[in-house]
Structure formats: C-alpha cells, structure tokens
Amino acid sequence: MSVLLVTYDLKKPGQDYADFLKVIRDYPYARLSESSYAIATTESPTAVYNKLRPYQDDNDQLYIVNLKSPWMGYGPKKVNEWLDSNLPT
C-alpha cells in the first residue's frame, strides 16, 4: 500500500465538483488542507489521476504525488496520527 498526495486547484466558479471529491473520499484519506488529501491506495498515481480527470475542467490543476516517511508538518493531531500510521518509509 502506498500513500499519494492529491492536490488540486479547481477554478471554475459555480462548477459542481461533488463527484471529483467523492472519488478522493472513497479512499482511506486524511485531509491535509482545503485542497489537498493524503490517500492510501494500491493504485498508481496515473490510475488515480485517470479517475479524477473526467471531473475537472481544462483550467483546473491536479497533481498526484507519492508520499513517504519521514515527513514534517503542523496540523491537527488526527491528521498527524493518520500520516504516522499510513506513510511507508
């Protein structure tokens, strides 16, 4: 199992991105910020990107990046614990 960072900037005002977010939230996840999630998956970054791409517009931005320990950050205890428990070394 790996952990991927899904980070995005959805730019179309009034666009309904509910399906985009549902794809992300169907994985075990920790929300790192308003527009970034860490997800646990056996899928490749390409596979996750291909699932999300149909729900974004051409002017949106989307990156899928592998994460691993060690990591450093500051945020909610629940998120820090999730990262400690799920990030591979």
RODO-2510 file (C-alpha; in nm, 4 decimals, decimal comma):
residues 89
     n   res          X          Y          Z
     1     m     0,0000     0,0000     0,0000
     2     s     0,1248     0,3485    -0,0787
     3     v     0,0101     0,6951     0,0179
     4     l    -0,0480     0,9542    -0,2509
     5     l    -0,0821     1,3284    -0,2171
     6     v    -0,3766     1,4556    -0,4207
     7     t    -0,3552     1,8316    -0,4539
     8     y    -0,5708     2,0461    -0,6788
     9     d    -0,6941     2,3919    -0,7665
    10     l    -1,0472     2,3858    -0,9077
    11     k    -1,1008     2,7175    -1,0793
    12     k    -1,4422     2,7202    -1,2450
    13     p    -1,6852     2,9264    -1,0345
    14     g    -2,0174     2,7553    -0,9753
    15     q    -1,8925     2,4178    -1,1014
    16     d    -2,0175     2,1164    -0,9063
    17     y    -1,7116     1,9174    -0,8038
    18     a    -1,9002     1,6708    -0,5802
    19     d    -1,8078     1,3713    -0,7989
    20     f    -1,4423     1,4790    -0,8024
    21     l    -1,4362     1,4878    -0,4215
    22     k    -1,6274     1,1597    -0,3945
    23     v    -1,3546     0,9812    -0,5894
    24     i    -1,0946     1,1096    -0,3414
    25     r    -1,3041     1,0347    -0,0347
    26     d    -1,3722     0,6770    -0,1476
    27     y    -1,0117     0,6013    -0,0450
    28     p    -0,8914     0,5921     0,3162
    29     y    -0,7743     0,9532     0,3497
    30     a    -0,6569     1,2410     0,5630
    31     r    -0,7451     1,5937     0,4551
    32     l    -0,4249     1,7969     0,4743
    33     s    -0,5655     2,1319     0,3657
    34     e    -0,8633     2,2761     0,1827
    35     s    -0,7424     2,1358    -0,1493
    36     s    -0,5075     1,8513    -0,0627
    37     y    -0,5566     1,4983     0,0636
    38     a    -0,3329     1,2060     0,1503
    39     i    -0,4931     0,8820     0,0294
    40     a    -0,3942     0,5211     0,0988
    41     t    -0,4122     0,3013    -0,2101
    42     t    -0,2515     0,0223    -0,4077
    43     e    -0,3181     0,2185    -0,7271
    44     s    -0,0567     0,4183    -0,9161
    45     p    -0,0630     0,7977    -0,9378
    46     t    -0,1648     0,7564    -1,3037
    47     a    -0,4638     0,5380    -1,2135
    48     v    -0,5880     0,7856    -0,9520
    49     y    -0,5343     1,0777    -1,1913
    50     n    -0,7328     0,8970    -1,4611
    51     k    -1,0238     0,8501    -1,2194
    52     l    -1,0277     1,2212    -1,1299
    53     r    -0,9593     1,3733    -1,4722
    54     p    -1,3158     1,3334    -1,6080
    55     y    -1,4460     1,5536    -1,3247
    56     q    -1,2178     1,8517    -1,3755
    57     d    -1,2166     2,1342    -1,6262
    58     d    -0,9259     2,2187    -1,8559
    59     n    -0,8264     2,5225    -1,6477
    60     d    -0,8145     2,3231    -1,3192
    61     q    -0,4880     2,1969    -1,1743
    62     l    -0,4332     1,8475    -1,0360
    63     y    -0,1221     1,6689    -0,9110
    64     i    -0,0830     1,3179    -0,7699
    65     v     0,2457     1,2586    -0,5858
    66     n     0,3851     0,9638    -0,3852
    67     l     0,4387     1,0323    -0,0133
    68     k     0,6647     0,8506     0,2319
    69     s     0,8257     0,8920     0,5718
    70     p     0,9960     1,0852     0,7053
    71     w     0,7608     1,3779     0,6871
    72     m     0,7338     1,7089     0,8686
    73     g     0,4334     1,9296     0,9163
    74     y     0,1996     2,1009     1,1552
    75     g    -0,1714     2,0409     1,1721
    76     p    -0,4480     1,8561     1,3522
    77     k    -0,3401     1,5674     1,5741
    78     k    -0,5780     1,3333     1,3901
    79     v    -0,4060     1,4084     1,0554
    80     n    -0,0583     1,3696     1,2055
    81     e    -0,1563     1,0333     1,3539
    82     w    -0,3011     0,9202     1,0190
    83     l     0,0233     1,0105     0,8418
    84     d     0,2321     0,8342     1,1092
    85     s     0,0194     0,5212     1,0736
    86     n    -0,0029     0,5105     0,6945
    87     l     0,3094     0,6573     0,5333
    88     p     0,5626     0,3983     0,4197
    89     t     0,9325     0,4518     0,4934
***
